[in-house]
Amino acid sequence: MFEKSNASNASYVPTQYQLAKISMGKGNTDDAATRIQNILTRLNPDANFRQYSIDLGNQVYNKYIVE
């Protein structure tokens, strides 16, 4: 479902955020990090999704530290 939404509108922040969460859940931290970076630097998220993305980014960062 998210992949179809992503194909139709790759700049929709909620979809990108959910895909980043899915990537994290699957252990694909590189993809999650790329999506989070894209959200924060290119997509201009609202305050809520900015904070969600920062929080998820911290999880990615912590995962890299552990590895």
C-alpha positions in Angstrom: 0.0 0.0 0.0 2.7 2.5 0.9 4.7 1.6 -2.1 1.8 2.5 -4.4 1.3 5.8 -2.5 5.0 6.4 -2.8 5.0 5.8 -6.6 2.1 8.3 -7.0 3.5 11.0 -4.7 7.1 10.6 -3.5 7.0 13.9 -1.7 4.1 13.0 0.6 5.7 13.1 4.1 3.4 10.6 5.9 4.2 8.0 3.3 7.9 8.5 3.5 7.8 8.4 7.2 5.9 5.1 7.3 8.3 3.6 4.7 11.2 4.7 6.9 9.6 3.0 9.9 9.0 -0.2 7.9 12.6 -0.1 6.8 13.8 0.2 10.4 11.5 -2.7 11.4 13.1 -4.9 8.7 16.6 -3.9 9.8 17.3 -1.8 6.7 18.8 1.2 8.6 20.5 2.6 5.4 17.1 3.0 3.7 15.5 4.4 6.8 18.3 6.9 7.2 18.0 8.0 3.6 14.2 8.4 3.9 14.6 10.4 7.1 17.2 12.6 5.6 15.0 13.3 2.6 12.0 14.1 4.8 14.0 16.6 7.0 16.0 18.3 4.2 13.8 18.3 1.1 10.1 17.7 2.0 9.4 20.4 4.6 7.4 18.4 7.0 4.9 19.9 9.5 6.0 20.2 13.1 4.6 16.8 14.1 6.2 14.8 11.3 9.5 16.8 11.8 9.5 15.6 15.4 8.5 12.0 14.5 11.3 11.9 11.9 13.9 13.3 14.3 12.9 10.6 16.9 13.1 7.9 14.3 16.4 9.3 13.1 17.7 9.0 16.7 16.7 5.3 16.6 18.6 4.9 13.4 21.6 6.7 14.9 21.5 4.4 18.0 21.3 1.4 15.8 24.5 2.4 13.9 26.3 3.0 17.2 25.4 -0.6 18.4 26.6 -2.1 15.1 
